[in-house]
């Protein structure tokens, strides 16, 4: 008489793509793909506005406009070459990750949550410990199109300059002087201070106020933590969506 076989355990339930998104930091290749919509919105917006709305740390587009003498044909050719360079970067980064299209929506949801809570948390900290209300200089009566272009440019270029290059470079330099953890903390603080100070320098910089400087330093720390823990794409989209939120309230 054959022995009865014990029932097989049910197969483990596969986790949804949404929850898989939070299991690890987004790799550089996937980040480079996910931020492409920001690049597209920004470049098309700059093209349509004749150069207005340029981000303060977007040195590449500024140089292209000057180099092409504001000639549309020359600018389109230069932009095409730039897109080829972007594609080359994707090829190089391809060995560091595998792109999954289903990560885009969870990334937007995550970034939207951070963007909607960041300003409230920072204002709460400032009011609790310093009793300051930052008077940020925000341009009034900004159109929807301008808001999209400005926000996309800020999210993409400022996170690239201050987090990927700035924080990464400072951390690399400090790692030769101290331990990895201290180097990372030092890079986080220094890059955030530089990020805040950059808004007050140059011809387009706003007048310096202590409250605004503290506010943006805390914002820089927030973006830096997101970048370090979740990756470039989440930091860039959080920054962009936060700017959309702020500019829409004051537009």
C-alpha positions in Angstrom: 0.0 0.0 0.0 1.5 3.3 -1.1 2.2 5.8 1.6 0.3 9.1 1.4 2.5 12.0 0.4 2.4 15.0 2.7 0.8 18.1 1.1 3.3 20.4 -0.6 3.6 23.8 1.0 2.2 26.6 -1.2 4.8 28.5 -3.3 6.0 31.7 -1.7 4.1 34.7 -2.9 6.1 36.9 -5.2 6.6 40.4 -3.9 5.1 43.1 -6.1 7.3 45.4 -8.1 6.2 48.3 -5.8 7.7 46.7 -2.7 10.7 45.4 -4.6 11.5 49.0 -5.4 12.3 49.7 -1.7 14.5 46.6 -1.2 17.7 48.3 -2.4 19.2 51.7 -3.5 18.6 52.4 -7.2 21.7 51.7 -9.2 23.4 54.3 -11.3 22.3 52.9 -14.7 18.6 52.8 -13.7 18.9 56.3 -12.2 20.4 57.6 -15.4 17.4 56.2 -17.3 14.7 57.4 -14.8 15.9 61.0 -14.9 15.6 61.3 -18.7 12.1 62.8 -18.5 13.5 65.6 -16.4 16.2 66.2 -19.0 13.7 66.2 -21.8 11.3 68.6 -20.1 14.1 71.0 -19.2 15.8 71.0 -22.7 12.5 71.4 -24.6 11.5 74.1 -22.2 14.7 76.0 -22.7 14.5 75.6 -26.4 10.9 76.9 -26.5 11.7 79.9 -24.2 14.9 81.0 -26.1 17.1 80.3 -23.1 15.0 81.7 -20.3 14.7 79.6 -17.2 18.2 78.2 -17.3 19.3 76.6 -14.1 22.1 78.4 -12.2 24.4 75.4 -12.2 23.6 74.2 -15.7 26.9 75.2 -17.2 26.6 72.9 -20.2 23.4 74.4 -21.7 24.7 77.9 -21.0 27.9 77.1 -22.9 26.0 75.6 -25.8 23.7 78.6 -26.2 26.7 80.9 -26.3 28.7 78.6 -28.5 25.9 78.3 -31.0 25.3 82.1 -31.0 21.6 81.4 -30.3 21.2 79.8 -33.8 18.5 77.2 -33.6 20.1 74.9 -36.2 23.5 74.9 -34.5 21.9 74.4 -31.1 19.9 71.4 -32.3 23.0 69.8 -33.7 24.9 70.4 -30.4 21.9 69.1 -28.5 21.9 66.0 -30.7 25.6 65.4 -29.9 24.8 65.8 -26.2 22.1 63.2 -26.4 24.6 60.8 -28.1 26.9 61.5 -25.2 24.1 60.7 -22.8 23.5 57.4 -24.6 27.2 56.6 -24.3 27.0 57.2 -20.6 24.1 54.8 -20.4 26.2 52.2 -22.2 29.0 52.6 -19.7 26.7 52.4 -16.7 24.9 49.4 -18.2 27.4 47.1 -16.4 26.3 48.5 -13.0 22.6 47.6 -13.1 19.6 46.4 -15.0 16.8 48.7 -15.9 13.2 47.7 -15.0 10.5 49.9 -16.4 8.1 49.0 -13.6 10.4 50.9 -11.1 9.3 54.3 -12.6 5.9 54.5 -10.9 7.1 53.4 -7.4 10.0 55.9 -7.7 7.5 58.7 -8.5 5.3 57.7 -5.5 8.3 57.6 -3.2 9.7 60.9 -4.5 6.3 62.6 -4.2 6.0 61.5 -0.6 9.4 62.9 0.3 8.7 66.1 -1.6 5.3 66.7 0.1 6.7 66.2 3.6 10.2 67.8 3.4 9.2 71.4 3.6 6.9 70.8 6.5 9.5 68.9 8.5 12.2 71.5 7.9 9.9 74.4 8.9 9.0 72.5 12.0 12.6 72.0 13.0 13.5 75.7 12.3 10.5 76.9 14.3 11.1 74.5 17.1 14.8 75.2 17.6 15.4 78.7 16.1 11.9 80.2 15.9 12.7 81.4 12.3 10.5 81.6 9.3 12.6 81.6 6.1 11.8 84.3 3.6 12.8 82.5 0.4 12.9 84.6 -2.7 10.3 83.0 -5.0 9.3 84.6 -8.3 5.5 85.3 -8.4 3.1 84.6 -11.2 5.1 81.8 -12.7 3.3 79.9 -15.5 2.7 76.2 -15.4 5.2 75.6 -18.3 7.9 77.7 -16.5 7.3 75.8 -13.2 7.8 72.5 -15.0 11.0 73.7 -16.7 12.5 75.4 -13.6 11.7 72.4 -11.4 13.0 69.8 -13.9 16.3 71.8 -14.3 16.7 72.2 -10.5 16.0 68.5 -9.8 18.4 67.2 -12.5 21.3 69.7 -12.5 21.5 70.6 -8.8 21.4 67.0 -7.7 24.0 66.1 -10.3 26.3 68.9 -9.2 25.9 69.1 -5.5 25.1 65.4 -4.7 26.6 63.2 -7.4 29.7 65.3 -8.1 30.0 67.5 -5.0 29.1 65.0 -2.2 30.8 62.1 -4.1 33.9 64.1 -4.7 34.2 65.5 -1.2 33.6 62.0 0.2 36.3 60.6 -2.0 38.8 63.3 -0.9 38.0 62.9 2.8 38.2 59.1 2.7 42.0 59.4 2.5 42.1 61.5 5.7 39.5 59.7 7.8 37.3 56.7 8.0 34.6 56.0 5.4 31.7 56.8 7.8 33.3 60.1 8.9 34.1 61.0 5.2 30.5 60.4 4.2 29.2 62.5 7.1 31.6 65.3 6.3 30.7 65.2 2.6 27.0 65.3 3.5 27.4 68.4 5.6 29.9 70.3 3.4 27.9 69.7 0.2 24.7 70.9 1.9 26.4 74.1 3.0 27.8 74.7 -0.5 24.3 73.9 -2.0 22.7 76.6 0.3 25.4 79.2 -0.2 25.2 78.8 -4.0 21.7 80.3 -4.0 23.2 83.6 -2.6 26.2 84.1 -5.0 26.5 85.5 -8.5 24.4 88.1 -10.3 21.2 86.0 -10.0 21.7 85.1 -6.3 19.2 86.2 -3.8 20.1 88.5 -0.8 21.5 86.5 2.0 19.4 85.9 5.1 20.2 83.6 7.9 16.8 81.9 7.8 16.9 81.1 4.1 20.5 79.8 4.4 19.5 77.5 7.3 16.4 76.3 5.4 18.3 75.4 2.3 21.1 73.8 4.3 18.5 71.5 5.9 17.0 70.9 2.5 20.4 70.0 1.2 20.9 67.5 4.0 17.5 66.0 3.2 18.4 65.6 -0.5 21.8 64.2 0.4 20.3 61.6 2.7 17.9 60.6 0.0 20.7 60.4 -2.6 22.9 58.3 -0.3 20.2 55.9 0.8 17.9 55.7 -2.3 20.0 56.9 -5.3 20.3 59.8 -7.7 16.9 59.3 -9.4 14.9 59.5 -6.2 16.9 62.6 -5.1 16.4 64.3 -8.5 12.7 63.6 -8.7 12.2 64.6 -5.0 13.9 67.9 -5.7 11.9 68.5 -8.9 8.5 67.7 -7.3 9.3 69.7 -4.3 10.0 72.8 -6.5 6.8 72.2 -8.4 4.9 72.2 -5.1 6.6 75.4 -3.8 6.4 77.3 -7.0 2.7 76.3 -7.5 1.8 77.6 -4.1 3.5 81.0 -4.8 2.7 81.2 -8.5 
